Amino acid sequence: MPTAVNPVDAQTIYFDTSTNGAPPVLLLHGSALSRSIWRGLGYVKALEPEFDTIRMDLRGHGRSSKPHDPASYAMDLVVADVLAVLEATGHQSVHIVGYSFGSRVGLSLAIKYPAMVRSLTMLGGTHAIEAQHISTLFFDGYLEALKTGTMDAFVAGMESDGGKLDPATRLAFASNDALALAAYFESTEAGNAVSEMLLAQLATPTLLMTGTRDVPRIDHSRTMASVMPNARMVELPGRTHGGTLFPPEPILEQLLPFLRVNP
């Protein structure tokens, strides 16, 4: 499996890629997931007839390096991971499709290196991280569950209200390093919002897709759509944050035409 090494702190990043010479799409997963989610939910199969895909495990996730220091998850370091992967694949610019934290990574890359981002799709994304809302994406006490050192308590907490995770998501959650995720979330909770001034300067073609029950991110997405000069928003009726990606058909109906018109 291909790897890239971050030149700043020497963390190793694992990724998969297809190389058919088609326009490249970089897929960035969300918190506590991995690159496998895109294949498991059918996105790779839908994209690859027309596009090359790059699926990377963000640091702290999947098979990539899993430091236990919150400082290792600063956004600048995560963006440097993406740059290392793009250098390893030989791509100077890509479409980015990100879910949750992955969409925030894509937004950060587009702001800092706009020439590298052909288009940006943010699924359940936000420009504003608010610590008190992260527990609503998981469950109260999620951080303490991770600090037990195993993923069992975290997975049990996710299913504590009687809801069952889809098999691909459950497997992705269970495959992680609990203490690395705890450090990752501590860093995320301390993150800064992207200012509306910066959003207003971002001309990258952007597609925002957020569930109507994904509070407060639905309001964040509406704000971004109103501020960003080349952004369009599609609301996903009835979807929560955790249900953003599945089923994929309504997302793909919007995503594929969007990618086609932004070559």
Buried (B, 14 or more C-beta within 10 A) or exposed (E): EEBBBBEBBEBBBBBBBBEEEBBBBBBBBBBBBBBBBBBBBBBBEBBBEEBBBBBBBBBBBBBBBBBBEBEBBBBEBBBBBBBBBBEBBEBEBBBBBBBBBBBBBBBBBBBBBBEBBBBBBBBBBBBBBBEEBBBBBBBEBBBEBBBEEEBEBBBEBBEEEEEEBBEBBBBBBBBBBBBBBBBBBBBBBEBEEBEBEBBEEBEBBBBBBBBEBBBEBBEBBBBBBEBBEEBEBBBBEEBBBBBBBBEBEEBBEBBBEBBEEBE
